[in-house]
Amino acid sequence: MRPRVSVQDSALRNGNFSLQINPVRSEDAGLYEALVAYDTEVQSCRVELGVITVTISPSSPMVENEPLLMSCNSSHRASLVETCWFHNGRPVPTSRTFCSLHGALSILRPAMSDAGSWRCQLRYSDNEIVSATYNLQILGFDGPTDPVVYAAAGSAVD
């Protein structure tokens, strides 16, 4: 997993044998075990790393009015019970524009107003709740709704 993994040697002297993974990948999910031997004593701990991913199709850049699909997947082993989506902190109700099915959200005609922070929240049969955030960027025209713009002759206009 090198060079994505590090252990801070200075922290080891203080009893901190933390493992840092940056960036985390889907394949990093699983059970991790640390063994630390000091004189005749051996300490161990186990940590299970769960990974949740949000993917976009087609891949970036997203273009205004072209359908997109956001998928949310987790390494959690229980069965998925519910998927909720949030846009800029507000719940997204499913409708003709936003359709949700099995951890995925389809936006049929994305607009510039759909850009921003999207969070998927997955709830499993064992009541475990996991979530992940994705910052969606959409290319499009974010100008006046009236297509006529007036400018003085000799001046600059955007």
N, C-alpha and C positions, 0 to 999 in steps of 0.2 A: 504494500500500500504506500510505499515511499514514492514521492516526497510529500504526500498528503497527510502523513501521520507524524506527530511529534510528542515527545515526553520532555518536560522541562527538568533538566538535571538539578537545577538549584532547588526546585520544589521537593525532589526526592529526599534531600537531607532533612526536610521538615515533615516527612511522612506522607507527602502528597504524591501519589504515583498515578496521576491522571493521564489519560491518553486523549490527545486532541486530534480530531480528523477534520480536515478542511480542504476541499469541500466534501461533504458527505454524498455518497452515490447509493443508488438502490441496492447494489450488490454488497454494500457494507452492512446491511441488516443481518442480525444474528446474535449469538451469544459470545461475549468477550470475557476472558478470565485473566486476572492479574495475580501473579505469585511474587511475593517479596520475601526474600530470606535475609534475616538479620541475626548474626551469631548462630544460635541453634534454633531460633524461632522462625517459623514460616507462616506468613499471613496471606490470605487469599480473599478475593472477592470476585463475584460474577455480576455482570451487567448485560442485560439484553438491550440491544439497540434496535428500535423500530424506525423505519424510514417511510415517510409519506412524500409523494411526488405529485406535482401539478404539471401536466403537459398540455400544449396547445397544438391544434392541427387546423389548418396548415401551420408550419413553423413560421416564426416571426419574419418579416414585419406583417402585422395584421393590417388589412386595408378596409376602410369604411365601406359598408354595404356588402362585403363578401362574407359568406357564412363561416363561422368558426366553431370549433368544438374544444372545450376545456375538460380535461379528464383528471380525476383525483383518485390516486391509488395508494394503498398502504400495505406494509408487510405484516400487519396484524393478522393473526390466524383465525380469529372468530369470524362468524358470518356477518356480513354487512346488513344493517337494519335500516339505516336512514342516512341520506346525504342532504346537507343544507349548504346553500351558497349565500355569500354575503358580498355586496359591492359597496366599497367605502364605508363599511361597518353596518350597513342596512341589509336585512334579509331580502333575498330575491325571490319573489313569488313566481312560480312557473306560469307561463302564458303562451300565446302564439309566438311571441318574440323570444322568450326564454323557455327552453324545454329541458327538463332534467330527467335522466334515466341512469340508474346504476352507477352513480359516482361521476357522471359526465353531465356537462351543461352545454347545450347548443344555443348559440346566439345567431339567429337567422339573418338579421340585417344589422350588424354592429354599427353604432354611431360613435362620434367623438365623445359623447357623454358616457359611453361604456368603458372608456379608458380609466385606469386607476387601480386601486387595490381590490383584488378578488380573493376571498377566503373560502375554502371548502372545509366543511366539518363533517366527519364521518363518525357515526355511532354504530357500535357493534353489539352482537347478541349478549356479550358479557358486560355490557354497559360502559365499555371503554370508549372514550371520545378523543379523537385525534383531529388536528387541523393543520392546514398549511396555507400560506399566502402567496399570491402571484401578482406582480405588478404588470398589468396589461397596457400595452402601448398600441394605439391605433393611428394609422396614417390616413389623413383625410383633410377636408377643408373645414377649418374652424374659424370662419369669418362671418360677415353679416348674412342674415337670412335673405335679405333683398340683394339680388345680384347686380344692382346698379350702384356704383360708387362714384361720387363726384369729387373732382380735384381741380384746384385752380391751375390754369395754364402756367407753366414755368415752375410749378412746385413738384415735389416728389410724392409718389403715392405707392402704398403697399396693398 
